[in-house]
Amino acid sequence: MNAVDEGRKVQQASAAKQAAAVESLYAKRIEIYPRSKIGDRLAWFQKWRWAAVWATQIVFYGLPWLLWNERQAVLFDLAARRFYIFGLVLWPQDIVYLTALLIIAAFSLFLFTAVGGRLWCGYACPQTVYTEIFMWIEKVIEGDRSRRMLLDRQPMSARKFALKAAKHAAWVAVALWTGYTFVGYFTPIRELGAELLLLSIGGWSAFWILFYGFATYGNAGWMREQVCKYMCPYARFQSAMFDQDTLIVTYDEARGEPRGAGSKKKSRRELRLGDCVDCGLCVQVCPTGIDIRNGLQYECIGCAACIDACNYTMQKVGLPKGLVRYSTTNAMRNQLDSGAMWRRVLRPRVLAYGSFLLAITVALAVAVSLRVPLKVDLIRDRGALAREAEGGQVENVYRMQVSNTTESRRAYIVSAAGLPGLAVASETRFEVAAAAVASIPLRLLADGEQVSPGSHKVTVEVRAEDDPGVTVRETTTFLGLRR
């Protein structure tokens, strides 16, 4: 063999190694078949997860159908630039309330994560909720874990095709209904339904229904744990909000190791075995396919399914529950009792988050309760800054943008003060339709002899005729004439 052939063989071997390395980086997803039920009844944490599923979906699917003052109770009407939240009508000028809500959401996330880890992920995250729903549909149609695994290993047949088709049809139906409901928060849902039935739906509405439906179908039906592992940013920065006293799902290694199946002839102590019987149920029920016995991992969403599974096994073999449980790193390391653990959980960091959250929530509630349902913008007429009127008076012209943020037609009275003899020369009474904006011309007159040249601060007051408490005062300038 000459040197050229040897060189080619070396290059081929190197290319093969590189191909193997590339293939390992893009390995095919391993299908996870989580068990949906342990024992005859739903376990403790499983009940809580399904309670969260019911609570969130009743709110999500039901809220757009509620009526309030003969309109949709909750509607974010982007086209009209108005948000309806039951009796509250918010306008673009009310962005401060949205800012407060975002701050509350952020501090809530900080607080719950510092106390209990990924509670949001395990119980209320849409990815978790819809994955639970899709897995339930999968179980009803294809059967439990073992039957699904057997079905997937079988070659394609008429029965397998029918089961798969039925499952995906149910998934698509749920996904499309979810997309329709989502768009119903931004377009009146009853009108949207009528447009769908008449096949006259607008392009953007159809796009967002299909887009959100496709996202639900893909994330909950196909990607599942991939979203939690690789797409969700929360999994990556959760460690920044955890500390040694954060409640997490933990495995008591000191009690459980060394693990083993045991024997009927000898006790586990005689065999020098821990309480873990190595049944593998904690891995089988995990929706992300991890083994909690390997310690805390970023893939863990804190759903506590492994706690239910381990407690079931401990009860079956006659060992104490709690081998896998909610605890803290400090409690496990220092063998703290529950009282000492909870005293460390309620630490200054948590109290600070809670205090900020309470203060902002109270401030928002007070601001909303004191909110005046009237907005006035006063704009000077640039075409005529000031002019002399009859009788030596000085006239200034303005235009008022008056927003009636209530849901009933209202009459308003306008007045002005700040200069001797200042009066409103235009109509002092006007009406604005419900949840509407009116452009009102405003003419102010003042005694020319008592108004010096230059600008003067004046106040324009607009109040509701039927409620003096609904009053807005705007400060503007009144220009005097140079003589």
BELPETA-V8214 format. One record per residue. N is the residue number from 1. RES is the residue in one letter. PHI is phi in whole degrees, 0 to 359 (NA if undefined). Layout:
# BELPETA-V8214
n=N res=RES phi=PHI
n=N res=RES phi=PHI
This chain:
# BELPETA-V8214
n=1 res=M phi=NA
n=2 res=N phi=276
n=3 res=A phi=293
n=4 res=V phi=294
n=5 res=D phi=296
n=6 res=E phi=296
n=7 res=G phi=296
n=8 res=R phi=296
n=9 res=K phi=296
n=10 res=V phi=296
n=11 res=Q phi=295
n=12 res=Q phi=295
n=13 res=A phi=297
n=14 res=S phi=295
n=15 res=A phi=296
n=16 res=A phi=296
n=17 res=K phi=296
n=18 res=Q phi=296
n=19 res=A phi=297
n=20 res=A phi=296
n=21 res=A phi=295
n=22 res=V phi=296
n=23 res=E phi=296
n=24 res=S phi=292
n=25 res=L phi=289
n=26 res=Y phi=243
n=27 res=A phi=293
n=28 res=K phi=293
n=29 res=R phi=297
n=30 res=I phi=273
n=31 res=E phi=296
n=32 res=I phi=253
n=33 res=Y phi=243
n=34 res=P phi=290
n=35 res=R phi=290
n=36 res=S phi=266
n=37 res=K phi=209
n=38 res=I phi=241
n=39 res=G phi=79
n=40 res=D phi=274
n=41 res=R phi=232
n=42 res=L phi=295
n=43 res=A phi=279
n=44 res=W phi=303
n=45 res=F phi=288
n=46 res=Q phi=294
n=47 res=K phi=297
n=48 res=W phi=296
n=49 res=R phi=296
n=50 res=W phi=288
n=51 res=A phi=297
n=52 res=A phi=294
n=53 res=V phi=299
n=54 res=W phi=297
n=55 res=A phi=297
n=56 res=T phi=293
n=57 res=Q phi=282
n=58 res=I phi=297
n=59 res=V phi=293
n=60 res=F phi=295
n=61 res=Y phi=282
n=62 res=G phi=269
n=63 res=L phi=301
n=64 res=P phi=294
n=65 res=W phi=269
n=66 res=L phi=285
n=67 res=L phi=250
n=68 res=W phi=212
n=69 res=N phi=54
n=70 res=E phi=63
n=71 res=R phi=215
n=72 res=Q phi=298
n=73 res=A phi=296
n=74 res=V phi=236
n=75 res=L phi=212
n=76 res=F phi=258
n=77 res=D phi=278
n=78 res=L phi=291
n=79 res=A phi=296
n=80 res=A phi=272
n=81 res=R phi=58
n=82 res=R phi=220
n=83 res=F phi=248
n=84 res=Y phi=254
n=85 res=I phi=232
n=86 res=F phi=54
n=87 res=G phi=275
n=88 res=L phi=259
n=89 res=V phi=245
n=90 res=L phi=254
n=91 res=W phi=245
n=92 res=P phi=304
n=93 res=Q phi=291
n=94 res=D phi=267
n=95 res=I phi=300
n=96 res=V phi=298
n=97 res=Y phi=291
n=98 res=L phi=296
n=99 res=T phi=300
n=100 res=A phi=297
n=101 res=L phi=296
n=102 res=L phi=294
n=103 res=I phi=295
n=104 res=I phi=298
n=105 res=A phi=298
n=106 res=A phi=295
n=107 res=F phi=292
n=108 res=S phi=296
n=109 res=L phi=297
n=110 res=F phi=300
n=111 res=L phi=294
n=112 res=F phi=295
n=113 res=T phi=290
n=114 res=A phi=297
n=115 res=V phi=276
n=116 res=G phi=236
n=117 res=G phi=70
n=118 res=R phi=271
n=119 res=L phi=298
n=120 res=W phi=300
n=121 res=C phi=297
n=122 res=G phi=284
n=123 res=Y phi=231
n=124 res=A phi=236
n=125 res=C phi=298
n=126 res=P phi=306
n=127 res=Q phi=298
n=128 res=T phi=292
n=129 res=V phi=297
n=130 res=Y phi=286
n=131 res=T phi=295
n=132 res=E phi=300
n=133 res=I phi=296
n=134 res=F phi=293
n=135 res=M phi=293
n=136 res=W phi=295
n=137 res=I phi=300
n=138 res=E phi=300
n=139 res=K phi=293
n=140 res=V phi=298
n=141 res=I phi=272
n=142 res=E phi=260
n=143 res=G phi=103
n=144 res=D phi=285
n=145 res=R phi=306
n=146 res=S phi=296
n=147 res=R phi=291
n=148 res=R phi=292
n=149 res=M phi=297
n=150 res=L phi=295
n=151 res=L phi=298
n=152 res=D phi=291
n=153 res=R phi=281
n=154 res=Q phi=284
n=155 res=P phi=292
n=156 res=M phi=298
n=157 res=S phi=218
n=158 res=A phi=297
n=159 res=R phi=294
n=160 res=K phi=297
n=161 res=F phi=297
n=162 res=A phi=295
n=163 res=L phi=295
n=164 res=K phi=296
n=165 res=A phi=296
n=166 res=A phi=295
n=167 res=K phi=297
n=168 res=H phi=290
n=169 res=A phi=296
n=170 res=A phi=294
n=171 res=W phi=300
n=172 res=V phi=296
n=173 res=A phi=297
n=174 res=V phi=296
n=175 res=A phi=296
n=176 res=L phi=292
n=177 res=W phi=294
n=178 res=T phi=295
n=179 res=G phi=298
n=180 res=Y phi=298
n=181 res=T phi=295
n=182 res=F phi=300
n=183 res=V phi=294
n=184 res=G phi=295
n=185 res=Y phi=280
n=186 res=F phi=245
n=187 res=T phi=229
n=188 res=P phi=313
n=189 res=I phi=292
n=190 res=R phi=290
n=191 res=E phi=296
n=192 res=L phi=297
n=193 res=G phi=297
n=194 res=A phi=297
n=195 res=E phi=295
n=196 res=L phi=295
n=197 res=L phi=295
n=198 res=L phi=270
n=199 res=L phi=56
n=200 res=S phi=241
n=201 res=I phi=292
n=202 res=G phi=291
n=203 res=G phi=297
n=204 res=W phi=292
n=205 res=S phi=298
n=206 res=A phi=297
n=207 res=F phi=299
n=208 res=W phi=288
n=209 res=I phi=298
n=210 res=L phi=292
n=211 res=F phi=295
n=212 res=Y phi=292
n=213 res=G phi=296
n=214 res=F phi=296
n=215 res=A phi=297
n=216 res=T phi=296
n=217 res=Y phi=298
n=218 res=G phi=289
n=219 res=N phi=289
n=220 res=A phi=275
n=221 res=G phi=266
n=222 res=W phi=247
n=223 res=M phi=272
n=224 res=R phi=46
n=225 res=E phi=295
n=226 res=Q phi=297
n=227 res=V phi=296
n=228 res=C phi=291
n=229 res=K phi=281
n=230 res=Y phi=243
n=231 res=M phi=263
n=232 res=C phi=282
n=233 res=P phi=289
n=234 res=Y phi=299
n=235 res=A phi=298
n=236 res=R phi=275
n=237 res=F phi=254
n=238 res=Q phi=298
n=239 res=S phi=298
n=240 res=A phi=290
n=241 res=M phi=257
n=242 res=F phi=271
n=243 res=D phi=215
n=244 res=Q phi=289
n=245 res=D phi=246
n=246 res=T phi=276
n=247 res=L phi=290
n=248 res=I phi=223
n=249 res=V phi=284
n=250 res=T phi=231
n=251 res=Y phi=251
n=252 res=D phi=281
n=253 res=E phi=295
n=254 res=A phi=298
n=255 res=R phi=273
n=256 res=G phi=273
n=257 res=E phi=264
n=258 res=P phi=287
n=259 res=R phi=275
n=260 res=G phi=175
n=261 res=A phi=287
n=262 res=G phi=86
n=263 res=S phi=213
n=264 res=K phi=284
n=265 res=K phi=275
n=266 res=K phi=234
n=267 res=S phi=286
n=268 res=R phi=294
n=269 res=R phi=294
n=270 res=E phi=295
n=271 res=L phi=276
n=272 res=R phi=58
n=273 res=L phi=249
n=274 res=G phi=280
n=275 res=D phi=281
n=276 res=C phi=288
n=277 res=V phi=271
n=278 res=D phi=57
n=279 res=C phi=283
n=280 res=G phi=82
n=281 res=L phi=294
n=282 res=C phi=297
n=283 res=V phi=280
n=284 res=Q phi=295
n=285 res=V phi=271
n=286 res=C phi=290
n=287 res=P phi=290
n=288 res=T phi=255
n=289 res=G phi=76
n=290 res=I phi=262
n=291 res=D phi=252
n=292 res=I phi=296
n=293 res=R phi=290
n=294 res=N phi=272
n=295 res=G phi=97
n=296 res=L phi=294
n=297 res=Q phi=231
n=298 res=Y phi=295
n=299 res=E phi=287
n=300 res=C phi=293
n=301 res=I phi=261
n=302 res=G phi=70
n=303 res=C phi=281
n=304 res=A phi=68
n=305 res=A phi=297
n=306 res=C phi=292
n=307 res=I phi=295
n=308 res=D phi=300
n=309 res=A phi=295
n=310 res=C phi=292
n=311 res=N phi=297
n=312 res=Y phi=297
n=313 res=T phi=294
n=314 res=M phi=300
n=315 res=Q phi=294
n=316 res=K phi=292
n=317 res=V phi=266
n=318 res=G phi=77
n=319 res=L phi=249
n=320 res=P phi=297
n=321 res=K phi=287
n=322 res=G phi=97
n=323 res=L phi=297
n=324 res=V phi=247
n=325 res=R phi=203
n=326 res=Y phi=283
n=327 res=S phi=203
n=328 res=T phi=239
n=329 res=T phi=299
n=330 res=N phi=295
n=331 res=A phi=295
n=332 res=M phi=290
n=333 res=R phi=290
n=334 res=N phi=258
n=335 res=Q phi=54
n=336 res=L phi=279
n=337 res=D phi=281
n=338 res=S phi=297
n=339 res=G phi=297
n=340 res=A phi=294
n=341 res=M phi=296
n=342 res=W phi=291
n=343 res=R phi=294
n=344 res=R phi=280
n=345 res=V phi=294
n=346 res=L phi=275
n=347 res=R phi=259
n=348 res=P phi=306
n=349 res=R phi=299
n=350 res=V phi=293
n=351 res=L phi=296
n=352 res=A phi=294
n=353 res=Y phi=301
n=354 res=G phi=297
n=355 res=S phi=294
n=356 res=F phi=299
n=357 res=L phi=297
n=358 res=L phi=296
n=359 res=A phi=297
n=360 res=I phi=292
n=361 res=T phi=295
n=362 res=V phi=296
n=363 res=A phi=298
n=364 res=L phi=295
n=365 res=A phi=298
n=366 res=V phi=294
n=367 res=A phi=296
n=368 res=V phi=292
n=369 res=S phi=293
n=370 res=L phi=268
n=371 res=R phi=296
n=372 res=V phi=271
n=373 res=P phi=281
n=374 res=L phi=209
n=375 res=K phi=231
n=376 res=V phi=228
n=377 res=D phi=243
n=378 res=L phi=252
n=379 res=I phi=237
n=380 res=R phi=286
n=381 res=D phi=287
n=382 res=R phi=288
n=383 res=G phi=285
n=384 res=A phi=218
n=385 res=L phi=293
n=386 res=A phi=200
n=387 res=R phi=210
n=388 res=E phi=273
n=389 res=A phi=256
n=390 res=E phi=297
n=391 res=G phi=75
n=392 res=G phi=75
n=393 res=Q phi=275
n=394 res=V phi=252
n=395 res=E phi=245
n=396 res=N phi=239
n=397 res=V phi=245
n=398 res=Y phi=225
n=399 res=R phi=228
n=400 res=M phi=257
n=401 res=Q phi=260
n=402 res=V phi=253
n=403 res=S phi=252
n=404 res=N phi=269
n=405 res=T phi=269
n=406 res=T phi=271
n=407 res=E phi=252
n=408 res=S phi=218
n=409 res=R phi=294
n=410 res=R phi=223
n=411 res=A phi=257
n=412 res=Y phi=231
n=413 res=I phi=244
n=414 res=V phi=246
n=415 res=S phi=216
n=416 res=A phi=220
n=417 res=A phi=207
n=418 res=G phi=132
n=419 res=L phi=222
n=420 res=P phi=298
n=421 res=G phi=73
n=422 res=L phi=292
n=423 res=A phi=214
n=424 res=V phi=270
n=425 res=A phi=271
n=426 res=S phi=271
n=427 res=E phi=299
n=428 res=T phi=268
n=429 res=R phi=234
n=430 res=F phi=210
n=431 res=E phi=239
n=432 res=V phi=230
n=433 res=A phi=294
n=434 res=A phi=297
n=435 res=A phi=47
n=436 res=A phi=224
n=437 res=V phi=240
n=438 res=A phi=237
n=439 res=S phi=259
n=440 res=I phi=246
n=441 res=P phi=288
n=442 res=L phi=227
n=443 res=R phi=242
n=444 res=L phi=249
n=445 res=L phi=239
n=446 res=A phi=221
n=447 res=D phi=290
n=448 res=G phi=298
n=449 res=E phi=286
n=450 res=Q phi=258
n=451 res=V phi=248
n=452 res=S phi=285
n=453 res=P phi=299
n=454 res=G phi=105
n=455 res=S phi=261
n=456 res=H phi=225
n=457 res=K phi=281
n=458 res=V phi=229
n=459 res=T phi=240
n=460 res=V phi=253
n=461 res=E phi=248
n=462 res=V phi=238
n=463 res=R phi=226
n=464 res=A phi=287
n=465 res=E phi=294
n=466 res=D phi=267
n=467 res=D phi=209
n=468 res=P phi=299
n=469 res=G phi=292
n=470 res=V phi=270
n=471 res=T phi=223
n=472 res=V phi=232
n=473 res=R phi=243
n=474 res=E phi=240
n=475 res=T phi=263
n=476 res=T phi=217
n=477 res=T phi=250
n=478 res=F phi=243
n=479 res=L phi=263
n=480 res=G phi=269
n=481 res=L phi=275
n=482 res=R phi=275
n=483 res=R phi=246
